[in-house]
């Protein structure tokens, strides 16, 4: 083996943790009414929970040899970003065991947040504010927030106690959760299941749901009624709520390969 070939072999087989320079920094920012929180990470989890009013605090654990971290105010936005420090170096952005950066952030209740992770999970707990999130490879878990607009390419989307306008899209992943109140919902997945528990039956509005390969299941309280339209190319269809063509609340559900079920409890 030539020296050049040996050098190339070593470059591609050395463990990602070699030479790691991992450290944790703490950042604090004021967050007045109308301030937005934006977090972007090339590799690593993003966790956002409720903190003190009027302030955003963050603990960022990162490997300085793999990524560059930005933490600053940009107008009315508290902005965090972890990006590849050496864009030219293959595999330099970390691994699941040794990610580029992890964000643990506390934000005021009701604050609008925008978390984006290329490779890593995103969680938002009890903020009770708008969430617009995206992952390429990672799961999204949200509790007690809304409106919601979330996209995942490869990962599951789970939520609870959600309210307001909702937009969900996954390419390869399930969509599941409990909806406290909503009159406007769109959910679609290419390869995954949609399972939603609607805690309060809407009196008006519209739900639109679509899967290519996966089952679709909705559960409503007893006595719920809707103008429901189903279409399945290959799968069973079952409706256990009142189907009233004159109802102000409409459900449109479609699947190419999967069952469609609307239950009541």
N, C-alpha and C positions, 0 to 999 in steps of 0.2 A: 504493500500500500504506500502510495506517495505521501509526502508530508502535506501536500495540499488536500488530498482526499481525507487524510486523518484529521486535519484541522476542520474541514467541513463536517465530518462525522461528529466530532466533539461539539461543534456549535449547535447541532440539531439534537443532541442527546443529553446535554447537561440539564439537570433538574432546574425547573423554573425558580426554585427558592434559593438557588446559589447566589451568594452575595447580597442577600436581601438586606435592605436598610429600612426596616419598618419602624414607624413612629406614629404617635397620636398627637394631634393639635386640637385645641379648643378655640372656637370662634363665637363671638356674640355680636348681634346686630339689633338696632331698634327696628320695630315693625309697627308703624302707624296704620290706621285704618286705610284700606285700599292697597296695602303692600302685597306683592306677589312673591311666593317662594318658588324658585326654579332650581332643580338639582339634576345634573347630568353625570353619568358615570359610564366609562367604557367597560369596566369590569369590577363588579362588587355590588353588595346589597345596599339598598337605601331604605332606612327605617325612619318614619316620621310619626311622632306622637304629640299629644297636647302638652303645652308648657305654659309659662307665665304670660299674662296679657302684655302686649306691647313689645315683645322681645322674641328673637329667634336665637337659639343657641345650638351649636353643633360640635360633636366630637368626630373627628375625621382620622381614621387609621389608614395609613397608606405606605407604599413602598416607593421611596423617592427615586430609586434606580429604574422603576418601571413606569411611573406616571408623574405628571405634573398636576398639582391641585390649585384651583382658583377659588377664592372665597372673598366676595366683595359686594358692595351695593352698586347696582346699575339703575340709576333713576329710582323708581318705586319698586324695584325688584331686588330681593336678597338672592344672590346668584352663587351657586356652588357648581364646580365642574372638576372631574378627574379625567384627564386625557393622557394618551400615550406619550411618554417623554421622548421616545425614540421611534417615530413613525416608520422609519426605514428598517427597523429590526424585527424580524419575524418572531412571533410568539412573545414579544416583550411586554404584553399587557397583563400577564398574570394567569392564574388558574383558580379553580374553585377553592383549593386549600390555601392559596397564597394570592389573593386578588390584588388588583391595582390599588383599590381604595374602598373603604366601607364608611358610609355616612350614617350617623345616629343623630337625629335632629329633633328638637322640641320647638313647636310653633304655637302661636296663639290660637285658641278655638275660633273657628269660622274663617281662618285664613285660606285663601286660594293657593293650591299647590300644584306644581307641574314636575313630577319625577319622571326621569327617562334613564333607563339602564340598557346598555347593549347586551351585557352578559351578567345577570344578577337578579335577585328577587327585589320586589318593591312592596313595602307595607306602609299603610296609613291608618292610624288608630285614633278614633274618637275626635277628629278635628271638627266634624259637622260643618264642613265648608266644601266648596267646589274642588274636584280633583280631575286633572287631565294628565293621564299617565301612559307610558309606553315601555314595553320591554321587547327586545329581539329574542333573547333566550333567557327566560326566567318567569317565575310566577308572580302574580299580583294579588295581594290580600288587603281589603279595605273594610273598615268597620265604622259605622256611624257617620257617613259623609254623603254629600250630594250637593249639586248635580255631579254626575260622573260621566267621563268620557275616557275609555281605556282600550288600548290596543296591545295585543301580544302576538308575536309571530310563532314562537314555540314556548308555550307555558300556559298554565291554568289561571283563570280569573275567578277569585272568590270574594264575596262581599256580604255584609250583614247590616241591617237597620239603615238601608240606603233610602234616600228620598230625592225627589225632583226629577229633572230630565236626565235620561240615561242613554248612553251610546256605548255598546260593547262589540268588540271584534277580535276574534282569534283565528289564526291560520291553522295551528295544530294545538288544540287545548280545549278544555271544558270551561263552560261559563255556568257558575252556580252561586246562589245567594238568596237572601231574604230582603224583600222590598217593603219598607214601612209605608211609603206612599209615593205614587207616581202616576201621571196621566200621559206620559210620553216616553216610550221605551223602544229602542231598536237594538237587536242582538243578532249577530250572525257569526257562524264558525264554518270553516271548510272541513276540518276533521276533528270533531269533538261533540260533546253532549251539552245541551242547554237544559238546566233544571232550576226553576225559579219558584220561590215561595212568596206569594203576594199576601201580605198580612192584612191589608185593607183593600176591599174591592173598589176599584175606581168607578165613579159615576159617569165619567166621560173621558174622552181621550182615545189614544190608540197605542197598541202594542204590535210591533212587527218583528217576527222572528224567522230565521232562516238557517238551515244546516244543509251541508252537502252530504256528509257521511256522519250521521249521529242521530241519536234520539232527541226529542224535544218534549219536555214535561213542565207544565205549569200547574200550580196548586193555589186555589182561591178559597176564601172563607165560604161557608155554606150560604146559599141564597144569592150568590154572585150571578150576574147575567151580563151577556155581551153579544154583540153581533159578530159571530165567529166564522172565519173562512179558512179551510184546511186544504192542503195539497201535498200528497206524498206519492212519489213515483213507485217506490218499493218499501212498503211498511204499513202497519196498522194505524187506524185513526180512532180516537175515543174522546168523547166530550161529555163530562159529567156535571157541567154547570148549565144554567138556563141559556139557550141560544135564542136570543130575541133580535130579529132583523131590524127592529126599530130602536134598539138600544143605542145610547149616545157613546158607549164604550165599545171599541172595535178591536178584534184580534185577528191578525193575519199571520198564519204559520205555514211554512213550507219546508219540506225536506226531500232530498233526492233519494237517499237510502237511510231510512230510519223510521221509528214509530213516533206518532204525534198523540200526546195525551194531555187532557185538561181535567184536573181533579178538583174536588171540593172537600173541605174538612170542617 
